[in-house]
Amino acid sequence: MDMYENPYMAFPGITAEEMALLQQGTAELDENQKKYFYMVYSGKRKNPQDILLVTLLGFIWIAGIQRFLVGQIGMGLLYFFTGGFCWIGTIVDLVNYKEIALEFNRKMAYESYHIAKFSVK
């Protein structure tokens, strides 16, 4: 796994917290498992800037798309039918878009770790 020994730097919008999470989480994986983890995780990961953009779209188009993107279908429907709680929820999501993406990416890293750990031997 080359890319200057840290392939996670290629992820757009990666934060130091997410980088530390990925490095700690993959420390015990061998090289093949790390490559497989990277492949699986890169397909599931959400860029925080994408979350920000779709949250902004909630003001002019359809509220709640950001919640659908991160798999929170119930909250997405609630935002959709209430106009993002009359835009208050949308404003809160604008402030917290990085946390929304990090929470989702943390779950995807956990899933990807288990897929890589038990699939590649």
C-alpha positions as CSV (number, residue, x, y, z in Angstrom):
1,M,0.0,0.0,0.0
2,D,2.1,2.8,-1.3
3,M,0.9,6.4,-1.9
4,Y,3.6,7.7,0.4
5,E,2.6,5.2,3.1
6,N,-0.7,7.1,3.7
7,P,-3.3,6.4,0.9
8,Y,-6.0,8.1,3.0
9,M,-4.6,11.5,2.1
10,A,-6.2,11.0,-1.3
11,F,-9.7,11.2,0.2
12,P,-11.2,14.7,-0.5
13,G,-12.1,16.6,2.6
14,I,-10.5,14.2,5.0
15,T,-10.0,15.6,8.5
16,A,-7.3,14.8,11.0
17,E,-9.8,13.0,13.2
18,E,-10.9,10.7,10.4
19,M,-7.3,10.1,9.4
20,A,-6.4,9.0,12.9
21,L,-9.5,6.8,13.0
22,L,-8.5,5.0,9.8
23,Q,-4.9,4.6,10.8
24,Q,-5.8,3.2,14.2
25,G,-8.5,1.0,12.7
26,T,-6.3,-0.6,10.1
27,A,-3.1,-1.0,12.2
28,E,-3.6,-4.7,12.7
29,L,-4.5,-5.5,9.1
30,D,-1.9,-7.0,6.7
31,E,-1.1,-5.3,3.4
32,N,-3.8,-7.2,1.4
33,Q,-6.4,-6.5,4.0
34,K,-5.5,-2.8,4.0
35,K,-5.8,-2.6,0.2
36,Y,-9.2,-4.3,0.4
37,F,-10.3,-2.0,3.2
38,Y,-9.2,1.0,1.2
39,M,-11.1,-0.2,-1.8
40,V,-14.3,-0.9,0.2
41,Y,-14.1,2.2,2.3
42,S,-13.5,4.5,-0.6
43,G,-16.7,3.4,-2.2
44,K,-18.8,4.0,0.9
45,R,-17.2,7.2,2.3
46,K,-19.0,10.5,2.0
47,N,-17.1,13.7,1.4
48,P,-18.1,16.4,4.0
49,Q,-18.2,19.0,1.2
50,D,-20.9,16.9,-0.6
51,I,-22.9,16.9,2.6
52,L,-22.5,20.7,2.8
53,L,-23.7,21.2,-0.8
54,V,-26.8,19.1,-0.5
55,T,-27.6,20.7,2.8
56,L,-27.5,24.1,1.0
57,L,-29.8,22.7,-1.6
58,G,-32.3,22.2,1.2
59,F,-32.9,26.0,1.2
60,I,-33.8,26.3,-2.4
61,W,-35.0,22.8,-3.5
62,I,-35.7,19.8,-1.3
63,A,-34.8,19.7,2.4
64,G,-33.3,16.5,3.9
65,I,-31.3,15.2,1.0
66,Q,-28.2,15.2,3.3
67,R,-30.0,12.8,5.7
68,F,-30.9,10.4,2.9
69,L,-27.2,10.5,1.8
70,V,-26.1,9.3,5.2
71,G,-28.7,6.6,5.5
72,Q,-31.0,8.4,7.9
73,I,-34.2,7.8,6.0
74,G,-36.6,8.6,8.8
75,M,-34.9,12.0,9.4
76,G,-34.8,12.6,5.7
77,L,-38.5,12.1,5.4
78,L,-39.2,14.3,8.4
79,Y,-37.0,17.1,6.9
80,F,-38.7,16.6,3.5
81,F,-42.3,16.9,4.9
82,T,-41.5,19.8,7.3
83,G,-39.2,21.9,5.1
84,G,-36.2,21.0,7.2
85,F,-38.2,21.8,10.4
86,C,-39.0,25.2,8.9
87,W,-35.3,25.5,7.9
88,I,-34.1,25.3,11.6
89,G,-32.9,21.7,11.2
90,T,-31.3,22.6,7.9
91,I,-29.4,25.5,9.5
92,V,-28.2,23.1,12.3
93,D,-27.1,20.6,9.7
94,L,-25.2,23.4,7.9
95,V,-23.2,24.1,11.1
96,N,-22.7,20.4,11.8
97,Y,-22.1,19.0,8.3
98,K,-18.6,17.8,9.2
99,E,-19.9,15.8,12.2
100,I,-22.7,14.3,10.1
101,A,-20.1,13.1,7.5
102,L,-17.7,11.9,10.2
103,E,-20.4,9.9,12.0
104,F,-21.4,8.2,8.7
105,N,-17.8,7.6,7.7
106,R,-17.0,6.1,11.1
107,K,-19.8,3.6,10.6
108,M,-18.6,2.8,7.1
109,A,-15.0,2.4,8.3
110,Y,-16.2,-0.1,10.9
111,E,-18.2,-2.1,8.3
112,S,-15.3,-1.9,5.8
113,Y,-12.8,-3.1,8.5
114,H,-14.9,-6.2,9.2
115,I,-15.4,-6.9,5.5
116,A,-11.6,-6.6,4.9
117,K,-10.7,-8.6,8.1
118,F,-12.9,-11.6,7.3
119,S,-12.8,-11.6,3.5
120,V,-9.1,-11.5,2.7
121,K,-6.8,-14.0,4.3
